[in-house]
Amino acid sequence: MTLDSSQPVGTRLAAIDVGTNSIRLIVAEVENDGTYRVLDEEREMTRLGRGLSALGRLSDEAMERSLDAIGKMKAISDGFQVRELRAIATSAVRESVNGRAFCREAARRHHLSIEVISSDEEARLAFRSVVKNFNLEGRAAAIVDIGGGSTEVILAAGTVIDRIHSLSLGAICLSERYCLSDPLRPKHRKRLRKEIHRVINRGIGKPSFTADCMVGSGGTFCTLADMVQCQRSGRTGPVQGYLMTRTEIVRLLDRLLEMPLETRRQLPGLNPARADIIIAGVAVVERIADVLGCNQILVNDRGIRDGLLQSMIGDQAGRQMSDPAPAADRMDAVRLLAQKCRSNQQHCQHVARLADMMFDELCGRFNLPPAGREILLAAAWLHETGYLIHFSQHHKHAYHLIMHGELPGFSAREIELIANVARYHRRALPKKSHNTFRRLDRPERRLVRQLAGILRVANSLDRTHSQSVTGLRCESSNGLLRLVVEGASDPQVEIWDAERNARLFENAFDARLELVWRADLDEQTALPLRPLVPEESQRVRA
C-alpha cells in the first residue's frame, strides 16, 4: 500500500484480538474529538481453541493457522504506518498450557508482543465499548460477551460496573463436549442445558438485580441478529444496535435444535462456518437472558477490539498532557464516581468532613497511618454509591461499584481498602469469613476496622442528612473515648444513631465511646472538657 504524502495523517492505531474462534484486526485514525474512523478491518476464523477442552493445549495446526493470520494482520497494520499496535489474547491462550509458547512464537516470527489479558480485563474492554456506543444512563444492564472459550457477564447500573462474572461457557468448548449428535439428540440437549444451568448458577447465583436489557457482543450475537433479520424481513443489514427479543431467541433455538448440520449451513443469515457451534452459543444467550430477566437484547458488533482502541486513545491522550496530574485529582475522581452513582453529594461531603475531624482527633492517640486519611475520605464520599442498585444491600453493592469504578491515581490495593471501608459502613462487622475481607493482610484488616468504625460514627452523625453537627472534639481517659459534638441545636437522633452503631469503633480502638452535645461556642469561651462521671455517663446513654 502506498500512502499519499500530500494528505495529513492523524494518529493511527491498530488492535488485534486473538480469540478462541477468530482473530480480528481493526485499524483506525483518531479524530480531534477523541473518536476514531475505521481505516481497515480484517477477520479470520482460525479456531485456535479447537480441541482445547479435551487436550488442555493448543494444537500445532491451530497455532500455525493463527500465527499465519497474525502475520498478515501485522503486515496490514505496518502498511498503514500506525503509531501503536496492541495485540491481546483471551480465553484460549489464557487457559492453555502452551499459550505462552504461542506468544513467544508470535514475537519471534512477527516481532509482535501479545498480551494475555485476564477475564476481568476482557469484561472491562467489552463494557468500555458498550458505554461508548449505547446510552445506559438510568438503566440496569447486562453486558454479555460470548467467545469460543468463555463468556463474560457484566452487571452494570448505568455507566458503573456492579459485578463481573466470568463463565466457562464458550461456544467452541460447549460444542465439543455436548453437541455430539446430528441433529442433537434429546439426551445431548439435556446435558448441554444442564451444564449451562450449572455454570450460570454457580457463577452468577441469584443476580444482584433484574436487568432492563442485555447488550451482547461476539460472533454469536452478530449471527443471531443476522438470522432474526432474515426471519423478519428476508434480508440482512447492519447489526450494530439491532434489537431482538428473548421470545425470538427461544423460538430460533428450538428450530436450530431440530436441524442437522447441513441444513443449518443453509439457514439464511447463518455463516456456514459457524453452523457447528451456533446451537451452544444461542443456548447460552437464552439461558442468561432468562436468569437475568432480560426481554430486550441489543447487539454490539464492535466488542473488545473497540474497547481496546478506546483504551489506547485514552492512553495516548494521557501521554500528551504536558503536566503530571496533581495528587488532588485522586479525590476529584472519587467525587466524580460518587456523582455518577447519584449519591447525595451534600451528605457525603459532610460525612467526609466529620470523618476527617475524627481522624485528626484519633491519629495521634492510636498511631493511625497518614495514608489512612485519604482512604477514609474516599470511602466517606463513596459509601452511598450502592443506593444506585439496591437500598437494603447498598453497602455490599458499594464495594463492587468501587472495585470496578475508575479511580485513576489510586493503586489496586488502595481501591480494595476503600471498597472494604465503604462496605462496612453499616450492618455486619468485618469477618474473616467474608472473602473480600480475608484477602487483606493483618495490618490492612486492622486498618479497615478502624477506618470503617470511624465512618460508621461519622455517617450516624448526619443521620437526618441535615448537617446539624458542625464540629467535634475528643478526649480519652482510662479506656474511655468521649466525643463532644457541636451544633446549634441538640442532635438527639444523630447521637442516638452513633451510639447504636459504635460497636465496630469500640472494638477497633479497644475503648468505650460516649457522645455528648455542646452548643457551638467560640474558642475563647469554650468550656474545658472534663472527665466523665458515672452518673453523667448513664444520662448520656439514656
N, C-alpha and C positions, 0 to 999 in steps of 0.2 A: 504494500500500500504506500502511495506517495502523498505526503501532506503538502497542502498549498501554503507555502511560507508567507504569502501575502496576506493571509487571513489571521487575525489574532486568535490565539489558542488560550482558553481558560484553563483552570485547574482540572486535570483529568485524573480520574481514579478508576480502579478496576477491582472487582471482588470475585473470587472463585469459591463456590460452595461444594465441597466434596461430600456428597451424601451417600447413603446406603444403596439407593436405587439409581440416582442420577448425579451427574456433575454439571454445574451451571456456572456460566461466566456472565458478568454484566460489566460493561464499560460505560462510564458516564462523564459528562462535563459539568462541573459545578457552576451554577449561576451566582450572580452577585448577591441575591437574597438568600442564599444557602440551599436553595432547591437544586435539582440537577435534571439534565436531559440525557436520555439514554442514547449512546452512540452505536452500541452493538450489544447483542446478546447471543449466547451460544449455549446449547444444552445437548448432552449426550447421555443416554441411558446405558451405563456400564455394568449395573448390578454388582457393585463392589461387595455388597454384603451377602451375595448368594452363597448358601452353604454355611454361613457363619454360625447359625443357631445349632447346627449339628457338630461342626468341627471346632468351633471356638477360634478360628483363624480365617484370614482372608486367603482365598485360593490364588494360586500363581496366575491362572488365566484371568481372573477378575482384576488382579493387581496390574497385569500387563495392559489390559484394555483401559483401565483407569489412568495409568501413567501416560499412555499414548494420548488420551483425551486431554489430560492436564498439559501436556507438551504443546498441543495445538492451541489451547486457550492461552497459554503463556505467550506464544508467538503472536496471537491476535492482539493481546494486551501490549506487547512490545511495539507492534506496528502503530498503535495509537499514541505512543510516547507518553504513557501515563506517568504521573508524578509518583503514585504509590499503587502497588498491587498487594492486596492482602488475601491470603487463602486460608480457609478454615475447613476442618473436618469434623464430622459429627459422630453419630452412634457407631457405625461400622468400625471406623478406625479407633474410636474410643474404647470399644468393648473387645476388640480382637487382640490376641497375644502377639501378633506380628504387626500391629498398627504402627508402632514406632519405626520398624524396619521399612515399612511402606513410605513413611515420611522422609526417612533418610535417603531412600532411593529417588524420591522426587527431588530432593535437594541436590543429589549427585548428578542426575540427568538434566534437570531443567533449571538449576540454581534458584529454586523456589522453596521458601520456608513455609511449611503447612502447620498452622496452629490447631492443635486438637482442643476443642472447647468443651466445657462441661455442659451437662444437660441444663443447668440453671442459666448459663450464658446463652445457650441456644434459645431457651424460652425468652430471655430478655430481648434478644435480637428480633424474634418474631413479634413480641409486644411492641417494640420500638417502631417497627414497620406499621403495625395496625394503628397506633396512636397518631402517626403521621398522616395516614390515609383515610381514617374514619373518625367521625365525631362521636366520642364515647362520653361526652360530658353529661353527667347526671344519670348514667346508665350502669347497671351491674352487668358485666360482660364476661364471657368465657372466650379466651383466645386459644385455639387448638391448632397445633402444628403436627401433622401426621407425616412421618417419614417411613423409610423402609425398615428401620430398626427400632424406633421408639416413637412415642407420642408425648408431646409436651402440652400440658394444660395449665393455662394461666387464668386465675380468677382475679378480676380487677373491678374496682369501684371507680368509674370514670377513668382518669389517666393514671391512677395509682394501683400498683400491684398489691393484692392481698395475699395470695398463695400461688406457689408454683409446684406443680406435680409432674414428675417425670415417670411415665408408664412404659413398661416393656411391651408395648403393643405396636410393633412395626408391621407394615403391610407385607413385606417380604418374609419376615420371620414367622408371622402367624400363618401365612400361606404355606410355607414349607412344612410346618408342624401339623396343621389341622385340615388343610384343603387337599385331602388325599384321595378323592374320588371325583369322577367327572360324568355327569353333574354331581354335585355334592350330596352324598347320602345323608339320610336323617341322623344317623349316629355321629357323623362327622360335623354336621351343622350344630348338633347339641354340644359336642366337645368344644367347638370354636366359640360358641356363645358362652359356654360355662367358663372358659379361660378368660375371655374378655371381661365377663362379670366379676370374676375372682380378682383380676389385676386392678380393675377400677375400684372395687370395694375396698381392697387393701391399700391402694394408693391414695384415693380421694376420701373414702369413707362417706360420712354424712357431710355434704357440701356446706360450706360456711354461709352460703346464701343462694337463692334462686337467681339464675342469670336471665336477664331480659333477652339477650341474643347471644349467638355464637358467631365468632369470626374465625374462619378456618383458612389455613394456608398449607401448601404442599400439593403434590400431584393428585392425591385422592380428591380433594375438594374441587380443584380445577376440572378434573374429569367429571365429577358429579354435576358441576354446573353445565358442562357441555351436553351431557346426557339429558338433564332436565330441560334445557333449552330446546333440544330436538323433540322431546315429548310435547312441549308447549307449542312450539311454532314450526317444527320441522326443519330447523336450521340452527347453526351455532353462531355465536357472536362473542364480543368481549365478555370476559367473566369477572373482571375486576368490579367488586361491589355487588355482584349478582346475588339476588335474594332467593333462597329456597325455603321450603317449609319441612318440618320434620315428617309430616304425612307423606310428602313426595319421596323422602329418603326411605321411609319404611316400605312403600309400595315398590320402589325401584329395587330395594334389597330382595324383596320377595320374588321379583322377576328374575334377578340375577341368579338366585339360588336354584331356580328350575332350569337354567340354561347350561348346556355343555360348553366347553371352552370355545369350540369353533363357532358356535352361534353367538357367543359373547363378542368374539372378534369382529363380527359383522354388525354389532349393535351401533346405531347412529350416535355419534358423539363420543364413543369409547375408543381410545387409541388402542389398536390391536396389541401393541407391545405391553400394554398394561392390563390386558384382559385376564391374565393368570393371577393377578394379585388384587384385583378390584373388589372382590367379594369381602376379603378380610378388611380392607380399608373402609368400605362402606359400613360394615358391621360395627366397626369401632365408632364411626361417626354417629350411627343410630343410637348406640348404647350410651355414649357420653351425653348426647342431646337429651335422652330420656332421664338419666341420673340428675342432670343439672336443670332440668325443666325448661330447656330451650325449644321454642317452637319456630323461631326465625334463625336461619343460618345464612350468613354472608360470606362471600369469598374474597380473600386477599391473594391475588396471584403473584405478589411480589416476594413475600416470605422473608426468610432470614437474610438472603443476599441484599435485600433492600435495607433491612435493619443494619447490616454490616456497613453498607455505604453511608447510611445516616450517621453511624458511629464514627466512621472515618472523616466525614465532613466536620463533625463536631471537634474531633481531634485536630484537624487542620486549622480550624478557627481558633482553638485554644493556643496552638503554637504561634499564630500570627499576632497574638496580643503582645504589646510592647513591654508591659509591666507585669510582674507576677501578681497573682491575686492576693490581696491582703488577708490576714487571718480573720478579720471581721466578716469576710464573705462567707465563712463557715456558718455563722449564725443567720446570715441572710438566706442561705439555702434552707436552714431549719424553718425559718419563718415562711418561706415560700411553700415548703411542703405542708405546713400547717394550714396555709391559705388554700392550697389545692384540695385538702381534705375537709375544707369548710369548718374548721374549728372556730370556736368562739374566741376571736383574737384578743378582745379586752380581758376576758377571764384568764386566758393562757398567759398573757403578758403579766397580769397581776400575780398569778401563781409563781411565775418565774422570778418576779421581784421579791416575793416573800421567801421563796426557796433560797435566793441569793443572800438575803439578810440572815437566814438561819445558818447558811454555810459559813458566813463571816463570823457568827457567834460561836460556832462549834469547831471550826477548823483548828484553832489553836489548842482547844481543850482536848481534842481527840485525834490530833495529827492527821486530819484528812488531807490527802494529796492535792496540791494545787490544780492538777489536771482534772480532778473530780468536779470542779466548779462548772466547767463547760459541758461536761456530761450531764450534770444535774439540770442546767439551764435548758439544754436541748430537749431533755426528757419532759421538762415542765411545759415547754412550748408545744410538744407533740403528744402529750398524754391523752388528749381528746380526739385524736385522729380516727380512732376506731368507731366513733359515732357515725362515720360515713357509711358503715356497713351494718352495724347492729348495736342496739342500745345496751342490752344486758351483758353482752360479751365484748364490749368495746375495748376493754383493757387487753384482751387477747389479740383482737384484730389490730390494735395499735402496734403490738410487737411486730406483726408481719408487714404492716404498711411501712414501718420504719426500716425494717430489714431490707425490703425491696424498693424503698424510695431512693431518690437520687439526693445524696448528701455529699457533694464534692468537697474535698478538704479534710473529711474525716476518714480515718483508716477503717478497714473492715472490723477490726477489734473494737474500736471506739463506737462504731454503729451498733455492734452487738450489745455493748454495755448500755448505750442509750435506750435501745429497744427493751432490754430487760428492766431497766429502772422504770420506764413508762408502763411496762406490762404489770408491774407490781405496785402501781399507784393505788390499787383498790383490791378488794376481795382476798383471795388466798395469799398466804405468806410464801416467800420463796422456799422451795424444797428441792432436794437433790433428785427426787423422783420426777421432777419436771426436766425434760430433755434439754430445753433451751437454757436452763439454769445450770444443769450438771456439766454442760460443755465448758463452763468457765473454770479457771483455776481458783485455788482457795483465796488468794488476796482479792481477786476480782469478785468472787461471791460475797466476801465481806464488804467490799465497797458498794456493791449493788444493794445489799441490805441497808447500809447506812443511807445511801442517797435516796432509795425508794422510801425509807422511813421518813426522811425529811420531806420528800414530795407528798407523801400521804397527809402529813400535818399541814403543809402549805396549801394543798388543794382544799382541805377541810376549812381552812381559814378564809376561804372565799366560797363557802358552801352555798350561799344565796346569790352568788355572782353579782354582788352589789359593791364590791371593793371597799367594804366598811372598815376592814383592818388596814390601817395606814402605816404601821410600823411595829417592830417587836424588839424585845431585849431579852437576854438570857442570863441567869446566874446558876451556878452549880454548887452543891454542898452535900457531902455525905451520901452520894448515890442518888441525889435529887436534882432534877433539872427543872427550874421554874421559868416558864416562858410568859413574859408580860407582853400582852398585845395591846396596841394603842389604836384608838379610833374615837371619832366624835361621839358615837353612841355605843351602848353596850352590845357587842356582837354575840349575843347569847347562843344563837344557832351555830355560829362558827366554832365557838369554844366547845359546845356540846359535841359537835361532829369531830373536832380534832381529838378530844379525849376518847371518843368512841373508836377512833382509828389510830390510836397511839401505840398499839401493841408492837408493831414492827419496829417503830422508832425505839421503844424502850428495850426491846431485845437486842437491837443492833448496837446501841450505845450503853447497854447494861446500866440503865438509870431509869428512875421513875419520873414521869413527866407530869408537871402541874401547869395549868394555864389560868391566868387571871387577866382581867381587863383594867386598863387605866386610860382615862380620857387623854387626848392629845395635850401635851404641855411643852412649853419652851424648855430648852436645855437648862437655862439658869434656874427655873422654878421646879424642875422635875424632882419629885421625891426620891431619895435614895432607896435602892432595893433593900429589903430586909429579909432575914431568914424566915422561912415558913414555920408557923407553929401548928401543932396537930389540929387544933380546933378550926383554924382558918383553912387548912388543907381539906378537911372534911366538908366545910362550907362551899369551897370552890368546886369540889367534885359533885356536890349535890346540885 
